Amino acid sequence: MMGPGFDGGFFGGMPPFFMLFFLFVLGFIVFGIVSSAKNYHKNATSPILTQHAKVVTKRTKVSHHHHSTSNDNIHHSSHTHYYATFETDAGQRIELIMSGREYGMLAEGDIGDLTYQGDWFKQFKREII
């Protein structure tokens, strides 16, 4: 009769190295899920703030992905993340991620009222000069 050790059970005689690798990958996935849930909860429970601010800088980050299909076709895709850094009248700098549409409506040097919740960009109302 086999027990749940290296000879049977869930790991079915898997060598210790592969068992440890599997547990490491599983732990990494669980850590990512828990971390994302904690970050979401922190943002969702943060107050919605509006502060007078200036757009200091803008940047993008492009992620490229390559996927192979079962018939040896390679699919390429990319995703762009848009960021803007704002500086409040008190000198605090806040970098927020936003949609491409919102990003395109901002210009460095714009001044107005920034509304955000935690790390979430809500809106920016530009002052009309």
C-alpha positions, 0 to 999 in steps of 0.5 A, a space after each residue: 500500500 502506497 502512502 501520500 509521499 514520493 511513491 504515490 498520492 497526488 504527486 504519483 512518484 514524481 521526483 522531489 525536484 519536480 514536486 518542489 518546482 510544482 509547489 513553487 509555481 503554485 505558491 507564486 500563482 497563489 501569491 499573485 492572486 492574494 496580492 492583487 486582491 489586497 491591492 484591489 481592496 485597498 483601492 476600493 476602500 480608499 477615499 475618493 480625493 480631489 486635489 489641485 494638480 499639474 501633469 508633470 510627465 506621461 509615459 507608456 509601457 508596452 508588453 509583448 506576447 507571443 503565443 504558439 498554437 497547436 498547428 505551429 502558428 505564432 500569434 503576436 500581441 501587445 498591450 500598452 499601459 498608460 501612466 501620468 504623474 501629477 504633482 499637487 500644490 503640496 508637492 506630492 507626486 502621484 503616478 496613476 494608470 489610466 486608459 489610452 483615451 484619458 492619457 490622450 486628453 492630457 498634456 504635460 503642464 496641464 493644470 486642474 483638479 485631479 480626482 483619484 481613489 487610491 491608485 485609481 485615476 478617476 478624472 482630471 478637469 483641466 483649468 481653462 486659462 
